[in-house]
Amino acid sequence: MKFSIIIPVYNRPDEVDELLQSLCEQTVKDFEVIIVEDGSINPCKDVCSKYAGILSLHYYAKENSGPGQSRNYGAERANGKYVIILDSDVVLPSGYLQAIEEELAQQPCEAFGGPDAAHPDFTPVQKAISYSMTSFFTTGGIRGGKAKLDKFYPRSYNMGIRHDVYLELGGFSKMRFGEDIDFSYRIVEAGYKPRLFPEAWVWHKRRTDFKKFFRQVYNSGIARINLEKRHPGTMKLVHLLPTAFTVGVIALILISAVGRALMHYVDHDQFYWMCFAPWIPILFYSFLICIDSSIKNKSLKVGILSIPAAFVQLMGYGLGFIESWWKRCVRGQNEILPCEQTESERQAFEKKFYK
């Protein structure tokens, strides 16, 4: 068997149904599917049973341990030459596996990954979030694409690796956040060169509202400091841009607030510029995002929603980065692994990570 597709799941039976349906439509059929139910309250076992006679599908239920360890659980039971890791919130075009097979035939490699995109049927909010996570104007280029600001590292929503290499490297670590980038770094450090397969893309739902999206990118900001501690020298200038953006926006808002206070208490028009000038770069950036997104998505509504999506993406990441920097670099705290957490901390992590 050539491919083993591993999908960790936590309380998302509807998403699994869509993903399995898209796997049924693949033009390449030489694969198995391994669903790992990670301690879900709302399991997808009944959904999986619908596809048991259509796909080579294996369903496993286990206690909650997080997505990384659930992927490892599936990889230990896989039979394919290559392991493909997918998130449960993706849907595949029919030629996804065909694109991977063609790339491997042209130039074999040990690890690979592909980009993601928004499906035409996604909600305007989902499309706006997808834009913010893939646009050059929000550092989305580092996630993988033809134009990127950093070298390519596969992400867990669309990642492939040769099975023997996966087992050799021990799979995903017990990091709370950023475990997929940690794995990609270890792949490179072991001497392998992950490749981007541009045509092996997936439709990625991501989070469905801005609150959930903020939690996701906030956790990514926290992970960046932990990744630098584990892999010194991997932090690049592009990783600092969201933090610089966050500090800049906060500074501009504070300058405007101080200007208003001075005009009110000093009653002098010389502070008039302080009230409005700081908003010029913020409004210009918002206008740029709106126009670019509206053109790419062919929707003014999505363009307008892309403004808060971009600010959430950059400032959520920036705030998480600042918190982690303060705790780990200034206060000298160690990274907390799931096995070291108390029960209350574990429950808080599950709520923060999955919701």
Disulfide bonds with the S-S distance in Angstrom:
none
